[in-house]
Amino acid sequence: MIILICGAEGSGKTVLAKPFAKLLNAVYVNKDTYANELKGYIDGLVAAGKTVVVDKRCQTLKAHEYINPDYVVWMDTVESKIERPLKVNYHISEWFDDTHVELIKVVSKYMEQT
């Protein structure tokens, strides 16, 4: 399963993604990890049975399509001109210290249903 956490610079993607991936026992992948071969790297992890949390700005809809995530978390906490993904499973418009804890409950429920 690929979970994409995306949004503008400074929206809290990394602050959310790192502890969230740890709670989920998933592999955390930052946008700079294997930048030129990101999709192949992610697909390899998924093929090995891993859940992957991708922390990426994704400034265009093409960037979202490139990752082809199963679940999308849209961080809309700062003013920006980044395009909203067509598919958004969870929208965060305000940051809280326990956002990653709340998100784990929602994603776990989603994973049980799929």
VEXVOLO-228013 format. One record per residue: x, y, z of N, C-alpha, C in turn; residue number from 1; residue in three letters. Coordinates in steps of 0.1 Angstrom, whole numbers, always signed. Example, Ala and Ser with C-alpha at 12.3 -4.5 7.8 and 13.67 -1.06 7.14 Angstrom:
BEGIN
<senu n_c1="+132" n_c2="-57" n_c3="+78" ca_c1="+123" ca_c2="-45" ca_c3="+78" c_c1="+132" c_c2="-33" c_c3="+78" num="1" residu="Ala"/>
<senu n_c1="+128" n_c2="-22" n_c3="+71" ca_c1="+137" ca_c2="-11" ca_c3="+71" c_c1="+129" c_c2="+0" c_c3="+79" num="2" residu="Ser"/>
end
This chain:
BEGIN
<senu n_c1="+8" n_c2="-12" n_c3="+0" ca_c1="+0" ca_c2="+0" ca_c3="+0" c_c1="+9" c_c2="+12" c_c3="+0" num="1" residu="Met"/>
<senu n_c1="+5" n_c2="+22" n_c3="-8" ca_c1="+12" ca_c2="+35" ca_c3="-9" c_c1="+3" c_c2="+46" c_c3="-3" num="2" residu="Ile"/>
<senu n_c1="+8" n_c2="+53" n_c3="+7" ca_c1="+2" ca_c2="+64" ca_c3="+13" c_c1="+10" c_c2="+76" c_c3="+10" num="3" residu="Ile"/>
<senu n_c1="+4" n_c2="+85" n_c3="+3" ca_c1="+10" ca_c2="+98" ca_c3="-1" c_c1="+6" c_c2="+109" c_c3="+8" num="4" residu="Leu"/>
<senu n_c1="+15" n_c2="+116" n_c3="+15" ca_c1="+12" ca_c2="+127" ca_c3="+23" c_c1="+18" c_c2="+139" c_c3="+15" num="5" residu="Ile"/>
<senu n_c1="+9" n_c2="+148" n_c3="+10" ca_c1="+13" ca_c2="+158" ca_c3="+1" c_c1="+7" c_c2="+172" c_c3="+5" num="6" residu="Cys"/>
<senu n_c1="+14" n_c2="+182" n_c3="+1" ca_c1="+9" ca_c2="+196" ca_c3="+4" c_c1="+21" c_c2="+205" c_c3="+1" num="7" residu="Gly"/>
<senu n_c1="+18" n_c2="+218" n_c3="+4" ca_c1="+28" ca_c2="+228" ca_c3="+1" c_c1="+40" c_c2="+228" c_c3="+11" num="8" residu="Ala"/>
<senu n_c1="+51" n_c2="+234" n_c3="+7" ca_c1="+62" ca_c2="+236" ca_c3="+16" c_c1="+58" c_c2="+242" c_c3="+29" num="9" residu="Glu"/>
<senu n_c1="+62" n_c2="+237" n_c3="+40" ca_c1="+59" ca_c2="+242" ca_c3="+53" c_c1="+45" c_c2="+238" c_c3="+58" num="10" residu="Gly"/>
<senu n_c1="+38" n_c2="+229" n_c3="+51" ca_c1="+25" ca_c2="+225" ca_c3="+56" c_c1="+25" c_c2="+215" c_c3="+67" num="11" residu="Ser"/>
<senu n_c1="+36" n_c2="+208" n_c3="+69" ca_c1="+38" ca_c2="+199" ca_c3="+80" c_c1="+38" c_c2="+184" c_c3="+75" num="12" residu="Gly"/>
<senu n_c1="+41" n_c2="+182" n_c3="+62" ca_c1="+42" ca_c2="+169" ca_c3="+57" c_c1="+52" c_c2="+160" c_c3="+64" num="13" residu="Lys"/>
<senu n_c1="+64" n_c2="+165" n_c3="+66" ca_c1="+74" ca_c2="+156" ca_c3="+72" c_c1="+72" c_c2="+155" c_c3="+87" num="14" residu="Thr"/>
<senu n_c1="+67" n_c2="+165" n_c3="+93" ca_c1="+63" ca_c2="+164" ca_c3="+108" c_c1="+53" c_c2="+154" c_c3="+110" num="15" residu="Val"/>
<senu n_c1="+44" n_c2="+152" n_c3="+100" ca_c1="+33" ca_c2="+142" ca_c3="+101" c_c1="+38" c_c2="+129" c_c3="+96" num="16" residu="Leu"/>
<senu n_c1="+45" n_c2="+128" n_c3="+85" ca_c1="+48" ca_c2="+115" ca_c3="+79" c_c1="+58" c_c2="+107" c_c3="+87" num="17" residu="Ala"/>
<senu n_c1="+68" n_c2="+112" n_c3="+93" ca_c1="+78" ca_c2="+104" ca_c3="+100" c_c1="+71" c_c2="+97" c_c3="+112" num="18" residu="Lys"/>
<senu n_c1="+65" n_c2="+103" n_c3="+121" ca_c1="+59" ca_c2="+96" ca_c3="+132" c_c1="+47" c_c2="+87" c_c3="+128" num="19" residu="Pro"/>
<senu n_c1="+40" n_c2="+91" n_c3="+117" ca_c1="+29" ca_c2="+83" ca_c3="+112" c_c1="+34" c_c2="+70" c_c3="+106" num="20" residu="Phe"/>
<senu n_c1="+45" n_c2="+71" n_c3="+99" ca_c1="+51" ca_c2="+58" ca_c3="+93" c_c1="+56" c_c2="+49" c_c3="+104" num="21" residu="Ala"/>
<senu n_c1="+62" n_c2="+55" n_c3="+114" ca_c1="+67" ca_c2="+47" ca_c3="+125" c_c1="+55" c_c2="+40" c_c3="+132" num="22" residu="Lys"/>
<senu n_c1="+44" n_c2="+47" n_c3="+135" ca_c1="+32" ca_c2="+41" ca_c3="+142" c_c1="+26" c_c2="+30" c_c3="+133" num="23" residu="Leu"/>
<senu n_c1="+27" n_c2="+32" n_c3="+120" ca_c1="+21" ca_c2="+22" ca_c3="+111" c_c1="+30" c_c2="+11" c_c3="+107" num="24" residu="Leu"/>
<senu n_c1="+43" n_c2="+12" n_c3="+112" ca_c1="+53" ca_c2="+2" ca_c3="+109" c_c1="+55" c_c2="+1" c_c3="+94" num="25" residu="Asn"/>
<senu n_c1="+56" n_c2="+13" n_c3="+88" ca_c1="+57" ca_c2="+15" ca_c3="+73" c_c1="+71" c_c2="+20" c_c3="+70" num="26" residu="Ala"/>
<senu n_c1="+74" n_c2="+20" n_c3="+58" ca_c1="+87" ca_c2="+25" ca_c3="+53" c_c1="+84" c_c2="+40" c_c3="+50" num="27" residu="Val"/>
<senu n_c1="+92" n_c2="+49" n_c3="+55" ca_c1="+91" ca_c2="+63" ca_c3="+52" c_c1="+100" c_c2="+67" c_c3="+40" num="28" residu="Tyr"/>
<senu n_c1="+94" n_c2="+73" n_c3="+30" ca_c1="+102" ca_c2="+77" ca_c3="+19" c_c1="+100" c_c2="+92" c_c3="+17" num="29" residu="Val"/>
<senu n_c1="+111" n_c2="+99" n_c3="+18" ca_c1="+111" ca_c2="+114" ca_c3="+15" c_c1="+112" c_c2="+116" c_c3="+0" num="30" residu="Asn"/>
<senu n_c1="+107" n_c2="+127" n_c3="-4" ca_c1="+107" ca_c2="+131" ca_c3="-18" c_c1="+121" c_c2="+130" c_c3="-24" num="31" residu="Lys"/>
<senu n_c1="+132" n_c2="+132" n_c3="-16" ca_c1="+145" ca_c2="+132" ca_c3="-21" c_c1="+151" c_c2="+118" c_c3="-22" num="32" residu="Asp"/>
<senu n_c1="+145" n_c2="+108" n_c3="-15" ca_c1="+150" ca_c2="+95" ca_c3="-15" c_c1="+149" c_c2="+89" c_c3="-29" num="33" residu="Thr"/>
<senu n_c1="+161" n_c2="+85" n_c3="-35" ca_c1="+161" ca_c2="+79" ca_c3="-48" c_c1="+153" c_c2="+88" c_c3="-58" num="34" residu="Tyr"/>
<senu n_c1="+156" n_c2="+101" n_c3="-58" ca_c1="+148" ca_c2="+110" ca_c3="-65" c_c1="+146" c_c2="+106" c_c3="-80" num="35" residu="Ala"/>
<senu n_c1="+156" n_c2="+101" n_c3="-87" ca_c1="+154" ca_c2="+98" ca_c3="-101" c_c1="+147" c_c2="+84" c_c3="-103" num="36" residu="Asn"/>
<senu n_c1="+147" n_c2="+76" n_c3="-93" ca_c1="+141" ca_c2="+63" ca_c3="-94" c_c1="+130" c_c2="+61" c_c3="-83" num="37" residu="Glu"/>
<senu n_c1="+124" n_c2="+71" n_c3="-79" ca_c1="+114" ca_c2="+71" ca_c3="-68" c_c1="+103" c_c2="+60" c_c3="-70" num="38" residu="Leu"/>
<senu n_c1="+97" n_c2="+61" n_c3="-82" ca_c1="+86" ca_c2="+52" ca_c3="-84" c_c1="+90" c_c2="+37" c_c3="-84" num="39" residu="Lys"/>
<senu n_c1="+101" n_c2="+34" n_c3="-90" ca_c1="+106" ca_c2="+20" ca_c3="-90" c_c1="+110" c_c2="+16" c_c3="-76" num="40" residu="Gly"/>
<senu n_c1="+116" n_c2="+24" n_c3="-68" ca_c1="+119" ca_c2="+21" ca_c3="-54" c_c1="+106" c_c2="+18" c_c3="-46" num="41" residu="Tyr"/>
<senu n_c1="+96" n_c2="+27" n_c3="-47" ca_c1="+84" ca_c2="+25" ca_c3="-40" c_c1="+77" c_c2="+12" c_c3="-44" num="42" residu="Ile"/>
<senu n_c1="+76" n_c2="+10" n_c3="-57" ca_c1="+70" ca_c2="-2" ca_c3="-62" c_c1="+77" c_c2="-15" c_c3="-57" num="43" residu="Asp"/>
<senu n_c1="+90" n_c2="-14" n_c3="-56" ca_c1="+98" ca_c2="-25" ca_c3="-51" c_c1="+94" c_c2="-28" c_c3="-37" num="44" residu="Gly"/>
<senu n_c1="+93" n_c2="-18" n_c3="-29" ca_c1="+89" ca_c2="-20" ca_c3="-15" c_c1="+75" c_c2="-26" c_c3="-13" num="45" residu="Leu"/>
<senu n_c1="+65" n_c2="-21" n_c3="-21" ca_c1="+52" ca_c2="-26" ca_c3="-21" c_c1="+52" c_c2="-41" c_c3="-25" num="46" residu="Val"/>
<senu n_c1="+59" n_c2="-44" n_c3="-36" ca_c1="+60" ca_c2="-58" ca_c3="-41" c_c1="+66" c_c2="-67" c_c3="-30" num="47" residu="Ala"/>
<senu n_c1="+74" n_c2="-62" n_c3="-21" ca_c1="+79" ca_c2="-69" ca_c3="-10" c_c1="+70" c_c2="-70" c_c3="+2" num="48" residu="Ala"/>
<senu n_c1="+58" n_c2="-64" n_c3="+0" ca_c1="+48" ca_c2="-65" ca_c3="+11" c_c1="+48" c_c2="-54" c_c3="+21" num="49" residu="Gly"/>
<senu n_c1="+56" n_c2="-43" n_c3="+18" ca_c1="+57" ca_c2="-32" ca_c3="+27" c_c1="+46" c_c2="-22" c_c3="+25" num="50" residu="Lys"/>
<senu n_c1="+42" n_c2="-15" n_c3="+35" ca_c1="+34" ca_c2="-3" ca_c3="+34" c_c1="+44" c_c2="+9" c_c3="+33" num="51" residu="Thr"/>
<senu n_c1="+41" n_c2="+18" n_c3="+24" ca_c1="+51" ca_c2="+29" ca_c3="+22" c_c1="+44" c_c2="+43" c_c3="+24" num="52" residu="Val"/>
<senu n_c1="+50" n_c2="+51" n_c3="+32" ca_c1="+45" ca_c2="+65" ca_c3="+34" c_c1="+54" c_c2="+74" c_c3="+27" num="53" residu="Val"/>
<senu n_c1="+48" n_c2="+81" n_c3="+16" ca_c1="+56" ca_c2="+90" ca_c3="+8" c_c1="+54" c_c2="+104" c_c3="+12" num="54" residu="Val"/>
<senu n_c1="+64" n_c2="+111" n_c3="+15" ca_c1="+64" ca_c2="+125" ca_c3="+19" c_c1="+68" c_c2="+133" c_c3="+7" num="55" residu="Asp"/>
<senu n_c1="+59" n_c2="+140" n_c3="+0" ca_c1="+62" ca_c2="+146" ca_c3="-13" c_c1="+54" c_c2="+159" c_c3="-15" num="56" residu="Lys"/>
<senu n_c1="+60" n_c2="+169" n_c3="-20" ca_c1="+53" ca_c2="+182" ca_c3="-22" c_c1="+42" c_c2="+180" c_c3="-33" num="57" residu="Arg"/>
<senu n_c1="+45" n_c2="+173" n_c3="-44" ca_c1="+35" ca_c2="+171" ca_c3="-55" c_c1="+28" c_c2="+184" c_c3="-59" num="58" residu="Cys"/>
<senu n_c1="+36" n_c2="+192" n_c3="-66" ca_c1="+30" ca_c2="+206" ca_c3="-70" c_c1="+20" c_c2="+205" c_c3="-81" num="59" residu="Gln"/>
<senu n_c1="+20" n_c2="+194" n_c3="-89" ca_c1="+11" ca_c2="+193" ca_c3="-100" c_c1="+3" c_c2="+179" c_c3="-99" num="60" residu="Thr"/>
<senu n_c1="-8" n_c2="+178" n_c3="-106" ca_c1="-15" ca_c2="+166" ca_c3="-107" c_c1="-7" c_c2="+155" c_c3="-113" num="61" residu="Leu"/>
<senu n_c1="+2" n_c2="+158" n_c3="-122" ca_c1="+11" ca_c2="+147" ca_c3="-128" c_c1="+19" c_c2="+141" c_c3="-117" num="62" residu="Lys"/>
<senu n_c1="+24" n_c2="+149" n_c3="-107" ca_c1="+32" ca_c2="+143" ca_c3="-96" c_c1="+24" c_c2="+133" c_c3="-88" num="63" residu="Ala"/>
<senu n_c1="+11" n_c2="+136" n_c3="-86" ca_c1="+3" ca_c2="+126" ca_c3="-79" c_c1="+1" c_c2="+113" c_c3="-87" num="64" residu="His"/>
<senu n_c1="-2" n_c2="+115" n_c3="-100" ca_c1="-4" ca_c2="+104" ca_c3="-109" c_c1="+9" c_c2="+95" c_c3="-109" num="65" residu="Glu"/>
<senu n_c1="+21" n_c2="+101" n_c3="-109" ca_c1="+33" ca_c2="+94" ca_c3="-110" c_c1="+35" c_c2="+85" c_c3="-98" num="66" residu="Tyr"/>
<senu n_c1="+31" n_c2="+89" n_c3="-86" ca_c1="+32" ca_c2="+81" ca_c3="-74" c_c1="+22" c_c2="+70" c_c3="-74" num="67" residu="Ile"/>
<senu n_c1="+10" n_c2="+73" n_c3="-79" ca_c1="-2" ca_c2="+64" ca_c3="-80" c_c1="-5" c_c2="+58" c_c3="-66" num="68" residu="Asn"/>
<senu n_c1="-8" n_c2="+66" n_c3="-57" ca_c1="-10" ca_c2="+62" ca_c3="-43" c_c1="-24" c_c2="+55" c_c3="-41" num="69" residu="Pro"/>
<senu n_c1="-24" n_c2="+46" n_c3="-31" ca_c1="-37" ca_c2="+40" ca_c3="-27" c_c1="-45" c_c2="+49" c_c3="-18" num="70" residu="Asp"/>
<senu n_c1="-38" n_c2="+58" n_c3="-11" ca_c1="-44" ca_c2="+66" ca_c3="-1" c_c1="-37" c_c2="+80" c_c3="-1" num="71" residu="Tyr"/>
<senu n_c1="-45" n_c2="+91" n_c3="-1" ca_c1="-39" ca_c2="+104" ca_c3="-2" c_c1="-43" c_c2="+113" c_c3="+10" num="72" residu="Val"/>
<senu n_c1="-33" n_c2="+118" n_c3="+17" ca_c1="-35" ca_c2="+128" ca_c3="+27" c_c1="-31" c_c2="+141" c_c3="+22" num="73" residu="Val"/>
<senu n_c1="-40" n_c2="+150" n_c3="+21" ca_c1="-37" ca_c2="+164" ca_c3="+16" c_c1="-36" c_c2="+174" c_c3="+28" num="74" residu="Trp"/>
<senu n_c1="-23" n_c2="+179" n_c3="+29" ca_c1="-20" ca_c2="+189" ca_c3="+39" c_c1="-23" c_c2="+203" c_c3="+33" num="75" residu="Met"/>
<senu n_c1="-33" n_c2="+209" n_c3="+38" ca_c1="-37" ca_c2="+222" ca_c3="+33" c_c1="-37" c_c2="+232" c_c3="+44" num="76" residu="Asp"/>
<senu n_c1="-25" n_c2="+233" n_c3="+51" ca_c1="-24" ca_c2="+241" ca_c3="+63" c_c1="-18" c_c2="+254" c_c3="+61" num="77" residu="Thr"/>
<senu n_c1="-13" n_c2="+257" n_c3="+49" ca_c1="-6" ca_c2="+269" ca_c3="+46" c_c1="-12" c_c2="+274" c_c3="+32" num="78" residu="Val"/>
<senu n_c1="-11" n_c2="+287" n_c3="+30" ca_c1="-16" ca_c2="+293" ca_c3="+17" c_c1="-6" c_c2="+289" c_c3="+6" num="79" residu="Glu"/>
<senu n_c1="-11" n_c2="+284" n_c3="-5" ca_c1="-3" ca_c2="+280" ca_c3="-16" c_c1="-10" c_c2="+279" c_c3="-29" num="80" residu="Ser"/>
<senu n_c1="-3" n_c2="+277" n_c3="-39" ca_c1="-9" ca_c2="+276" ca_c3="-53" c_c1="-7" c_c2="+262" c_c3="-58" num="81" residu="Lys"/>
<senu n_c1="-4" n_c2="+252" n_c3="-49" ca_c1="-3" ca_c2="+238" ca_c3="-53" c_c1="-17" c_c2="+233" c_c3="-56" num="82" residu="Ile"/>
<senu n_c1="-18" n_c2="+225" n_c3="-67" ca_c1="-30" ca_c2="+219" ca_c3="-71" c_c1="-35" c_c2="+208" c_c3="-61" num="83" residu="Glu"/>
<senu n_c1="-48" n_c2="+209" n_c3="-57" ca_c1="-53" ca_c2="+198" ca_c3="-48" c_c1="-54" c_c2="+186" c_c3="-57" num="84" residu="Arg"/>
<senu n_c1="-50" n_c2="+174" n_c3="-51" ca_c1="-51" ca_c2="+162" ca_c3="-58" c_c1="-65" c_c2="+158" c_c3="-61" num="85" residu="Pro"/>
<senu n_c1="-67" n_c2="+151" n_c3="-72" ca_c1="-81" ca_c2="+147" ca_c3="-76" c_c1="-87" c_c2="+138" c_c3="-66" num="86" residu="Leu"/>
<senu n_c1="-78" n_c2="+129" n_c3="-61" ca_c1="-83" ca_c2="+119" ca_c3="-51" c_c1="-77" c_c2="+123" c_c3="-37" num="87" residu="Lys"/>
<senu n_c1="-85" n_c2="+126" n_c3="-28" ca_c1="-81" ca_c2="+129" ca_c3="-14" c_c1="-89" c_c2="+121" c_c3="-5" num="88" residu="Val"/>
<senu n_c1="-82" n_c2="+112" n_c3="+3" ca_c1="-89" ca_c2="+104" ca_c3="+13" c_c1="-90" c_c2="+111" c_c3="+26" num="89" residu="Asn"/>
<senu n_c1="-80" n_c2="+119" n_c3="+29" ca_c1="-80" ca_c2="+126" ca_c3="+42" c_c1="-75" c_c2="+140" c_c3="+40" num="90" residu="Tyr"/>
<senu n_c1="-82" n_c2="+150" n_c3="+45" ca_c1="-78" ca_c2="+164" ca_c3="+43" c_c1="-75" c_c2="+170" c_c3="+56" num="91" residu="His"/>
<senu n_c1="-63" n_c2="+176" n_c3="+57" ca_c1="-59" ca_c2="+182" ca_c3="+70" c_c1="-58" c_c2="+197" c_c3="+67" num="92" residu="Ile"/>
<senu n_c1="-66" n_c2="+205" n_c3="+73" ca_c1="-66" ca_c2="+219" ca_c3="+71" c_c1="-60" c_c2="+227" c_c3="+83" num="93" residu="Ser"/>
<senu n_c1="-59" n_c2="+220" n_c3="+94" ca_c1="-53" ca_c2="+226" ca_c3="+106" c_c1="-45" c_c2="+216" c_c3="+113" num="94" residu="Glu"/>
<senu n_c1="-33" n_c2="+220" n_c3="+118" ca_c1="-23" ca_c2="+211" ca_c3="+124" c_c1="-26" c_c2="+210" c_c3="+139" num="95" residu="Trp"/>
<senu n_c1="-25" n_c2="+198" n_c3="+144" ca_c1="-26" ca_c2="+195" ca_c3="+158" c_c1="-14" c_c2="+186" c_c3="+162" num="96" residu="Phe"/>
<senu n_c1="-10" n_c2="+186" n_c3="+174" ca_c1="+1" ca_c2="+178" ca_c3="+179" c_c1="-1" c_c2="+163" c_c3="+177" num="97" residu="Asp"/>
<senu n_c1="-14" n_c2="+159" n_c3="+178" ca_c1="-17" ca_c2="+145" ca_c3="+177" c_c1="-23" c_c2="+141" c_c3="+163" num="98" residu="Asp"/>
<senu n_c1="-21" n_c2="+149" n_c3="+153" ca_c1="-26" ca_c2="+146" ca_c3="+140" c_c1="-22" c_c2="+132" c_c3="+135" num="99" residu="Thr"/>
<senu n_c1="-10" n_c2="+129" n_c3="+137" ca_c1="-5" ca_c2="+115" ca_c3="+132" c_c1="-12" c_c2="+104" c_c3="+140" num="100" residu="His"/>
<senu n_c1="-16" n_c2="+106" n_c3="+152" ca_c1="-23" ca_c2="+96" ca_c3="+160" c_c1="-37" c_c2="+94" c_c3="+155" num="101" residu="Val"/>
<senu n_c1="-43" n_c2="+105" n_c3="+152" ca_c1="-57" ca_c2="+105" ca_c3="+146" c_c1="-57" c_c2="+98" c_c3="+132" num="102" residu="Glu"/>
<senu n_c1="-47" n_c2="+102" n_c3="+125" ca_c1="-46" ca_c2="+97" ca_c3="+111" c_c1="-44" c_c2="+82" c_c3="+111" num="103" residu="Leu"/>
<senu n_c1="-37" n_c2="+76" n_c3="+120" ca_c1="-34" ca_c2="+62" ca_c3="+121" c_c1="-48" c_c2="+54" c_c3="+123" num="104" residu="Ile"/>
<senu n_c1="-57" n_c2="+60" n_c3="+130" ca_c1="-70" ca_c2="+54" ca_c3="+132" c_c1="-78" c_c2="+53" c_c3="+119" num="105" residu="Lys"/>
<senu n_c1="-77" n_c2="+64" n_c3="+112" ca_c1="-85" ca_c2="+65" ca_c3="+99" c_c1="-79" c_c2="+56" c_c3="+89" num="106" residu="Val"/>
<senu n_c1="-66" n_c2="+56" n_c3="+88" ca_c1="-60" ca_c2="+47" ca_c3="+77" c_c1="-61" c_c2="+33" c_c3="+81" num="107" residu="Val"/>
<senu n_c1="-59" n_c2="+29" n_c3="+94" ca_c1="-61" ca_c2="+15" ca_c3="+98" c_c1="-75" c_c2="+10" c_c3="+94" num="108" residu="Ser"/>
<senu n_c1="-85" n_c2="+18" n_c3="+97" ca_c1="-99" ca_c2="+14" ca_c3="+93" c_c1="-100" c_c2="+12" c_c3="+78" num="109" residu="Lys"/>
<senu n_c1="-94" n_c2="+21" n_c3="+70" ca_c1="-94" ca_c2="+20" ca_c3="+56" c_c1="-87" c_c2="+7" c_c3="+51" num="110" residu="Tyr"/>
<senu n_c1="-76" n_c2="+4" n_c3="+57" ca_c1="-68" ca_c2="-8" ca_c3="+54" c_c1="-76" c_c2="-21" c_c3="+57" num="111" residu="Met"/>
<senu n_c1="-84" n_c2="-21" n_c3="+68" ca_c1="-92" ca_c2="-32" ca_c3="+71" c_c1="-103" c_c2="-34" c_c3="+61" num="112" residu="Glu"/>
<senu n_c1="-108" n_c2="-24" n_c3="+55" ca_c1="-119" ca_c2="-25" ca_c3="+45" c_c1="-115" c_c2="-28" c_c3="+31" num="113" residu="Gln"/>
<senu n_c1="-102" n_c2="-27" n_c3="+28" ca_c1="-97" ca_c2="-30" ca_c3="+15" c_c1="-90" c_c2="-44" c_c3="+14" num="114" residu="Thr"/>
end
